[in-house]
Amino acid sequence: MIITIPDTNATGIHMALVEARHNIGVASSMVFTMIVIAEARHYDRALAACHDAGREHPSRIILVTNGDADGDRVDAEIRLGEEVPGEIISLRFHGELTEHRASVVLPLLLPDSPVVAWWTGKAPDKPGEDPLGKLAIRRITDAMGSPRPLAAIERRARNYCPGDTDLTWTRLTPWRALLAAALDSYPAPITAVSVEAAPNNAASMLLSAWLEDRLGVQVDRREGDKGIGVTNVTLSTTKGDIVIAREDGKTATFSAPGLSRRQVALRRREINALITEELRRLDVDDIFASAMRTLVERCERRDAEQAATR
């Protein structure tokens, strides 16, 4: 069922929800509220991701976009029923109301349940201080959705607040799992680490910080001209190099001391899978927080070295 409500407010949306649930017999059994902040051009992609995430995590999803119609008003669209997991409320703000979105969203949050905020593209430099971000215990951004991903992940790190996370971290889950398994299988002192990635890849900055934080070794990060995403990680040990190399974004070549090379699955994932994974945990990610602190230290070290050469 899709209900369209032009020029409305939070009270009108709530009354329409109650009536719709009564008419179609939908039970309200949702585990959290997710506020999705999307640019108009990303609306369809965000809506598709909301559908997928809702299948695993039944929730009330409030999809917020800005419109360009005349006047100060909010247009709403409610989706619920058998084909919709949970409830999806789309809010399109026009005029001066774009500056007061939190006041409309606040009454629509599920009572006594967690709130997650997700910016699908460009996000504020300080999500924890954003009016919509303040409503949430978890705030999800995506540095790769910024025109300057490297600068974006650096800003996220410098302005980190407990509860923040970024989908660049979620993209690294397969890499982190494979690297951790490699170190468990081939324990040896690490003498050097290098990470190579395509240009402007924010995940490589975060992966370098995580490895430096976990291993206590300065990591050399490089940009290459082949492949997509992170393309190579080399862990130099006293027994030889452990190398994971990926160029096609699907499979990687794994090699370790005393072993022949073999292929391992290391596929880049779509945004729908990333957001679904990220919603599986609503507590603060201490390992991510530690990696972000190390990223700040790496950036400060870089800045000091550049200043010294001027």
N, C-alpha and C positions, 0 to 999 in steps of 0.2 A: 504494500500500500504506500502511495506517495501522496502527501497532503501539502498543498502549496498555500502559504499564508502571506500575502503581500502587506507591507506597511504595518508591522505588528510590534509587539514588545514581549518581554519574558512571560508576563501573565497570559497573554494570548497563546503563546507557544505551549505553556504548561497545560492550559485548558484543552487545547487541541490534542495533546498527548494523552491526557486522561480519557477523553472521549474516544479516541482511536483505539486505545487498549480495551476499553469496555466493549466497543463494537466488534472487534475481531478476537477478543478473548486472549490477548497476549499477557503473559505473566511478567512482572517486573523482577527479574532475577539476574541482575548485572553486577559485575564484580568491581568495576571502577568507571570513572569518567575520563575520557581522553579528549582534550582540546587540540584540534588540528588547525594550525594557522598556515594558510596556503595563499599564494598569489593566484589571481584569477586564471592565469595561463596554466597553472599546475592543478586546477580543480579536479579534472577527470582522473589524473594519476593518483591524487590524494584520495579521492573517493574509492577507487579500486583497491588501494592499500587498506583503507578502512574496512572494506568488506572482508578482505582476507584476514586481517587481524581480528576482526569480530568473530570469525568462525572458531578460532582457538580461545579467544578471550571475550566472551559476551560482555558488552559494555555499552554505555551511552557515549556516543561519539558526537562531538560538537565541532563541525567543520566551519571555520571562520574565514571569510574572504572579504575583500573590499570591492565595491562596485563603483560605477561612475555615473549613475543616474542622477538626475536633478533632485534636489531636496534632501532633507535629513530624515532618513528612515532606515528600517531594517526589514528585509524580505527574508522569509523563512521557508524551508522545505523539510518536511518530516518523512522519513522512510522507516517503516517497520512492517513486520509480518513474517510469514514463513520464509520468504526469500532474503530477508535481511537479518543478519545476526545481531541481536540486541536492538539498539535504536540509533539512527543517524539523523542528526539535526543540522541542516546546512543553514548558516546565517550569512547573508550578504549585506554589509554595511555601506551606507551611502552618506555623503556629505560630512558634516561635523561629527556624526556618530561614529565615524571610523576612529576617532580619538577617545571614545568611551566604550570600547567593546567589552571590557571586563565587567562593567556594571550590568550589561545585558546577560553575559555568560554566567555570572555568579549565581543567580537564582535557579539556573538550570542544572547545576551540579547535583549529582546524586548525594543524598545526605549520608554521613558516617561511612564514606568509602573513599579510597585513594583517588587522586586526580593526577593525570599525566598530561603534559603539554608537549606537542611536537610541531616544530617549524619545518615544513617540507622543503623550503628553499632558503632564501636569505633570512638570517635570524639576528636578533639584537646582540650587541657585543656583550651585554650582561643579562643573560636570560633570567637569572634569579631576581633581577630588579625590574624586569618588565611587568606591566600590570597583569597580563595573562599568566606570565611565568610565576608570579607570586601566589597564584591560586593552586599551583601544583607542587607535589612532593618529588616528582621526577620531571626533568626537562630535557627533551631530546632535540638535538640540532643535527645539522649535516654540513660540515665544512665544505664538502664537495659540491654543495648546492650554491656556493658563493662564487662570484666571478674570480676571486683570488683565494683559492683554497688554502694555500700555505699561510697567508696572512690571517685567514679566518680561524684556523686551528690554533694559531699562536694566540690570537685574542681570546679564544675560548679558554686556553690554558691560563693566561694571565688573569682572567676574570672568573676562574672556576669557583663554583659554590657547591657544597654538598647536595647531591641530587641531580647535578648536571651530568649528561653523557652526550656522546656524539656518535653518529652512525659510522664514522671512520673507524671507531673502536670495534663496532659490531662487524664491520667488513673484515677485520683482522682475526676474528675468532678461529677460522681454519688455519691461518698461519701460526697463531700462537699455540694451538693444539699440536700442530705438526712439529714445531720447534721444541716445545716442551717434551714431546715424546722422543725426539731425537736425542736430546740431552740426557733423558733418563736411560735410554738404551746404550748410549756411547759416552759415559761419564769420563771427562778429562778436563783439566784446567783450560779455561778459555783465555787465549792470548790476544785475540783481536776479533772484531766483528765489523762487517760491512753490510749495508742495505742499499740496494739499487732499485729505482722505480722510474716510471715515466715522468716527464716534467709536470709540475704543479700537482703532485699527488700528496694530499694531506696525510693519508694513511701511512706513508713511509716515514713521515716525521714522528708520528705517534708510535709506530713500531720501533723506530730507533730509540725513542725515549724509554719504551717498555723494556727493551733488551738491555739498555744501559742501566736502568733501575734494578732489574733482576740480576744481572751478571756482574755489575760493578766494573764494567769495562767501557771506555769511551767508544762510541759507535761512529763509524765513518759512513755518512749518508751521501749517495751519489745519484745523479739523474742521468739516465741513458736515453737513447733515441730509438730503442726497439721495445716492442711489447706494450702492454697496458697494465695500469695499476702497479703494484709491487712486482718486480720481475726477478729479483735475486737476493738471497740472504746467505752470507758465508760466515760460518763460525769457525775461526781458526783455533785449533787445539794443539796441545803438545804431541798428539798422535796423528795429526793431519787435519784436513778441512772437512767440515760438514757443510754441504752445499744444497740449497733448494733453489732451483732455477725454473722460472715460468715465463713464457713469452706469449702464449695464446689466450691466457685468461681462463683456461679450462683444466689443463693438466700441468704437473711440474715434474722435473727430473730431480730425484733425490740421490745423493751420493754421500758416503761416509767412509772413514778409514777401514780398509780391509774388505769392503763390499763393492760389488758391481753396481752400476747405475740402474735405477728402476723408476718406473712412472708411478706417480701418485695423483689422486684426484685433488684438485685445488681450484674449484670453479668460482668465478665471480658471481655473486648473487644479486637478484633483483631487489628493488626497494621493498616490495611486499614481504619478502622473506626476512629482510633485515629488521623491519619494524615489528614483525611478529616475534622474532627472537628477543628483541630488546624488551618487549612487554612481559616476558616471562619472569623478570625480576623487577621489583619495585623498591628494593632497599638500596642504600648507597653502595656503589661499587668501589671498594677501597683500593683495589689494584689499579683501576682506571685513575682514581684520584692521585695515587702515587706516581703513575706514569705522566700525568699532567704536570705534577710538580717538577719532575725530572725534565720535562719538555721546557718548562720555564727556565730551569738552570742551563740547559743547552743553549737557549736563545740568549740568555744573559752572557754566557761565555762567548758566543758568536759576536754579540754587540761589543764586548770588551776587546776582542781581537781586532775587529774592524776599526774601533776607535784608536787602537795602538798603532795602526798602520797609516793613519791620516797624517 
